[in-house]
């Protein structure tokens, strides 16, 4: 078997009055993510981890923020397309793991829904998707609530 590991990372700024979508789930909050798409940093980091594992470039290469085709797009659609692209190259997704860094709101109540949403988009079982959330103890841009960052790793195989 050919096993591969990829890493992804994404950051988006927060702004008042915008929707907050993380891991494919709309989360009630006063601030949301500034982006060309829906700004789902969790899914974007997972897409980059998957693409990186297969050496297929990155999310910006496949879904450029200069294209009107992706303006406001639901990032679950992007994740589904990435999973399909991996399948076209003979890969299957083993598992993904991501860590969301933001000060508020508390994300624990939304973690299971995020796991299910991302698993559904990738066509895998939810027990192959891990989502964790942490604060930065009010340090850095995440702690000042200026933005959100996510790191992700993925294992693929063929």
C-alpha positions in Angstrom: 0.0 0.0 0.0 1.0 3.6 -0.7 0.4 5.7 2.4 0.8 9.5 2.3 0.5 12.2 4.8 -0.4 15.8 4.1 -0.5 19.0 6.2 -2.8 22.0 5.7 -3.1 25.4 7.3 -5.5 28.3 6.8 -6.2 31.7 8.4 -9.1 34.1 7.9 -9.9 37.4 9.5 -13.0 37.9 11.6 -15.4 40.8 11.0 -18.6 41.9 12.7 -21.9 40.9 11.1 -20.6 38.1 8.8 -21.6 34.5 9.0 -19.3 32.1 10.9 -19.0 28.7 9.2 -16.6 26.2 10.6 -16.3 22.5 9.5 -19.4 22.9 7.3 -21.6 24.1 10.2 -23.1 27.6 10.7 -22.2 28.8 14.2 -24.1 31.6 15.9 -21.7 34.4 16.7 -21.4 38.2 16.3 -18.4 37.9 14.0 -17.8 35.8 10.9 -15.0 35.0 8.4 -13.8 37.4 5.7 -13.3 35.4 2.5 -14.1 35.0 -1.1 -16.0 31.7 -0.4 -17.9 31.0 2.8 -14.5 31.3 4.6 -14.6 27.9 6.3 -11.0 27.8 7.5 -11.4 24.3 8.8 -12.5 22.8 5.5 -9.9 24.9 3.6 -7.1 23.5 5.9 -8.4 19.9 5.4 -8.6 20.4 1.6 -4.9 21.5 1.6 -3.9 18.6 3.8 -5.6 16.2 1.4 -4.2 17.9 -1.7 -0.8 18.0 -0.2 -0.8 14.3 0.7 -1.5 13.5 -3.0 1.0 16.1 -4.3 -1.9 17.8 -6.2 -1.2 21.4 -5.3 -3.3 23.5 -3.0 -6.8 24.9 -2.6 -5.9 28.2 -4.3 -4.7 26.4 -7.4 -7.9 24.4 -7.7 -10.4 27.0 -6.5 -8.8 30.4 -7.0 -10.2 33.4 -5.1 -10.1 35.4 -8.3 -12.8 33.2 -9.9 -16.4 34.3 -9.7 -17.3 30.6 -9.8 -16.2 30.3 -6.2 -17.6 33.5 -4.8 -19.6 32.7 -1.6 -19.4 28.9 -2.4 -20.2 26.4 0.4 -16.8 25.0 1.2 -18.3 21.5 1.6 -18.6 21.5 -2.2 -14.9 22.2 -2.4 -14.1 19.4 0.0 -16.3 17.0 -2.0 -14.5 18.0 -5.2 -11.1 17.4 -3.5 -12.2 13.9 -2.3 -13.4 13.2 -5.9 -10.1 14.4 -7.3 -8.2 12.1 -4.9 -10.4 9.2 -6.1 -9.6 10.0 -9.7 -5.9 9.5 -8.8 -6.6 6.2 -7.0 -6.4 7.5 -3.5 -8.8 6.8 -0.5 -9.0 9.0 2.6 -7.7 7.2 5.7 -8.4 10.0 8.2 -8.2 13.7 8.8 -7.5 15.6 12.0 -7.8 19.4 12.4 -7.3 21.9 15.2 -9.3 25.2 15.2 -7.7 28.1 17.1 -10.1 30.9 18.2 -11.0 32.6 21.4 -14.7 32.5 21.2 -17.4 31.2 20.8 -16.9 27.9 22.5 -16.9 25.2 19.8 -17.4 22.0 21.8 -21.2 22.0 21.2 -20.6 22.0 17.4 -17.7 19.5 17.1 -19.9 16.4 16.4 -21.8 18.3 13.7 -18.6 19.5 12.1 -17.2 15.9 12.0 -20.4 14.7 10.4 -20.6 17.5 7.9 -17.0 17.0 6.7 -17.2 13.3 6.7 -20.3 13.5 4.5 -18.6 15.8 2.1 -15.6 13.4 1.8 -17.8 10.3 1.7 -16.1 8.7 4.7 -17.3 7.7 8.2 -17.4 10.4 10.9 -15.0 8.3 13.0 -12.3 9.1 10.5 -12.6 12.8 11.1 -11.3 14.5 14.2 -12.0 18.1 15.1 -10.4 19.8 18.1 -10.7 23.4 19.2 -8.5 25.5 21.5 -8.1 29.1 22.5 -4.7 30.8 22.5 -5.2 32.1 26.1 -5.9 35.6 24.6 -2.5 35.6 22.9 -1.9 36.5 19.2 -4.5 37.4 16.6 -6.7 34.5 17.5 -6.7 35.6 21.2 -7.5 39.2 20.3 -10.4 37.8 18.2 -9.1 39.3 15.0 -9.1 36.0 13.1 -9.2 32.2 13.2 -6.5 29.7 12.2 -6.7 26.0 11.6 -4.1 23.3 11.0 -5.0 19.9 9.6 -3.3 16.6 8.8 -4.6 13.9 6.5 -3.6 10.3 5.7 -4.5 8.9 2.3 -3.7 5.6 0.7 -3.9 3.5 -2.5 
